[in-house]
Amino acid sequence: MSELFQLLAQNAALKKENPLSPKDIIGAQKELTHAGFPIIPEQFLLLLRQFNGIKGEDGAVLGISPKNKLLDILVFNKAHNASAQKIILGYDDFAFLVFDSAEQKYFLIDRTDGTELDDFLESEFSSAVSNILHF
Amino acid sequence: MAEKGSKFARKQRRLNQSGAQTAKPAKEISVLSAVSDINVEESAVLSVIYDDVSFVSTFHSLDYENQIATYQVLTLLSKPSNQDDESRNDAMFKLERIAQSIGLEFTERQDCFLSKDERHIIRMDFYGSIDRLKESEQKRKLSKPYMELMSAPLKKRHRTEDYDFASAPMWPLFERFNSFRKIEKKLKQYLVRKRIDPKILSLMDVRDFSDLISKTFQKSLKQVKMEKMRSFLKSEIHLRSYLSDRRINPDVFAELGSKIHKDLAALPDSENVYEMKAHFEEPISVRKKFVHAIVDLYGDEIKESMLAKGYDKRYVLSMLNAMKKYGSTKTEKLVITETHFTDRILKDLKKFKINCFKKGEPIPQVLVDYLIEGGQGDLIAARDEEGHKILAADFPSFEVHHKHAVSGSGDLSNIASINYPDNLCLVFEKIHAHVLHGMDIIVSEKQRDSYSRRTEFVNDDVIIMAGLNKEDQLSCSFTNTNGYKKRQKQDSAKYASYPECYAALLKNQSAYKSPNVVTPTKKELDVNSVADYVSKTYKQRKAILKMIKKRHEL
């Protein structure tokens, strides 16, 4: 994870643009569950505590109520997610980065036809994030 | 405006009758509050949603932020998750009409099979980068023959000619793209340097090739640091020459220069730590090349259009400069700079004993480049009336969009054309996310057939979309240029069929035998000294220990 934080810092991602409080996190998890989505995985929350919503080239990593509404995880999932076991964490022009709660894995999924393009174990979380950002 | 009998009119009447401000249409309001930014006016959005007659012209009379919010609300209401049939159908009807007025249409997804591997190659070609695989990923994603042969260097080096890429069943899939054809020589040189068995090529799958590319082009932190230093030195030379031409002593920058050199020298410079991503495109990626080309061709038009919309001139100029210089559209990294020297800038420069500029004078581009490359862009950062830095993140930025989806390119005879400039478009990020990709949705396997819409351009030649009105679009046809025709001819000559390539690979892999594990002979197992023991391989040592143990047992 430290390698990923370094990459993000080098690329001037807005660090702690909107610092997350435990209250924000609990609130977001409740809203996501209420909307029928799985909860946000712990590793992703660790990232959000440092970088709450990151813009990449043609894509982004979503955040919890970030200043930029475009990156709001709840809004984005309501608009683009009809699956009860996946939660979208990021996107680029080709794919969505999702966490599959049933398989406990991260996937890159083609955004037009849902084909699985790549998969990442929980221990490969930083690779999954780096893959969607294209710095 | 609202007609008698329209939903908006009915709603307005009800509101007037009740006199209660709270009596609002719950669904639309809740959808709107979820998507809207601070700048969105609720009444503006609802004026389109509840207008059944002139909603298209009402939509076009709104400003950009309100148009985006309206489009988002209509998209959400048109989705099957909205159980209210009337409101869903109404939203879809309006969305189709509005899309039509912008020059967009909804098309049904076509299943033109494209393998996962080919999509991976297209993605690499477009961004010009590959992520370095972690150890656990290598084990899961790379083939066994590749892993074995990469970790067993030969004693003798082969020549580059011995690495015959034509013998690699999967290379034709890469060879269809110019970016991969260009790096073939470097891949060969890497294999020579690492003394890898040339037969590896016939056994490599697509993931193995991307791993080879990432290994060939990966940069250590030391190399990255050196590049940053070189780039700064170049800008320093340009600045010195500019100052000399104007008879200003370049040494006035000595103190600031020394600070920048110190900062650069303090960057991490490990030779064994590599970047997470390997950038293989030389000199720049397909994406960056496209951004460059568009700014070269239409930089003035983009500038005029954005200034006419009221965006800050300093932002527009800084953004175009970054797009031109780096091919980058990522605004978070962008420092918006002043165009002319201000009191504040002069005061800040004075701290470094730089007194050679005057208030109101234009800031020379060489100085902008010098400060940006040296990480001192803040010295000339644009500020608002209260002295706060103007942030690029507060302005719309551009992204690059594929007009025809990559997933639908399975029937193309020239698959590389999916990343050609005529299939790309420079669009505002919100239009990209909410309009052009507004219909994208993840569904469960069971639902997959019921969601298949995609938003496409009616006019295939649109290359810039800087707003939601027709006049915000620019069109250009690349297909008639000589460069385009030449490239298409070259790429088309490299036809490859995925099933055929894959079948050939499977045949080769099934015939592959792991390098023979040398069973130690009795003579080899004789150990006369500790040095002799240490020189043996791990397996031999294990066998020796086993043999010694047996001897003792006897």
Interface residues (C-beta under 8 A of the other chain):
Chain A: E3 L4 L7 N11 A12 A13 L14 I54 K55 G56 E57 D58 G59 K67 N68 K69 L70 L74 V75 K78 A79 H80 N81 A82 S83 A84 Q85 K86 I88 Y91 D93 F94 A95 F96 V98 I109 D110 R111 T112 D113 G114 T115 E116 L117 D118 F120 L121 S123 E124 S126 S127 S130 N131 H134 F135
Chain B: A34 V35 S36 D37 Q72 T75 L76 K79 P80 S81 R109 D111 K116 R119 H120 I122 R123 F126 Y127 S129 D131 L133 K134 S136 E137 R140 E275 M276 K277 R287 S328 T329 K330 T331 E332 K333 A393 S397 E399 V400 H401 H402 A405 V406 S407 G408 E429 K430 H432 A433 H434 H437 G438 D440 I441 I442 V443 S444 Q447 R448 Y451 R454
